[in-house]
């Protein structure tokens, strides 16, 4: 799994910045870009390449 972008969960716009970045990544050719919540860091992450074990 590769992290492309990170946005704090406490951001005033919530997950929107991460969702927008994931949409940009998908449009740019990374169809598996997705947003996940990392509870340890309290961040929304845009990631690619998650394995079934990581999901």
N, C-alpha and C positions, 0 to 999 in steps of 0.2 A: 504494500500500500504506500502510495506517495501522497503527501499533503501538498496541495497547490496554493491554499489560501486559508487563513485563520481569521476569525472575527469573534470578539468577546460576546459571550451570551448576554451580558448586561447592556449591550449596545442599545441605544434608544429605539432603533428600528428592528430589534430582535434578530431573527435569522435572515432578514431580507438581504443584507449585503452578501452573505454567503450564497443564498439562493440565486442572486443576480450573477455572481461570479461563476457559479456552476453552470448557469445557462450560457454564459459567454464561452466557457470552456467546451461545452457540448457543441455550440455553433462553430467553434474553431477546430473541431475534429476529435474531441475527446468524449465520445458518446457515453462512456461509463462514469463521467464526473458526477459526483453526488455529494450531498451535504449530510454530515453525521455530527452528532453531539459528543464531544469528548468531556465527560464529566470530571475527569481528573484535572483538566486545565480550565474547565468552565468556558470552553470555546466551541463555536460552530466551525467545523473543518470542511473544506472542499477537498475531496480525495479522489484518486483514480487507482485502479488496480487492486481493489480489495478481493481477497480470496474468500471462498465459501466459509472457511474456518473463522475469518475475521467478521463475518456478517452475523 
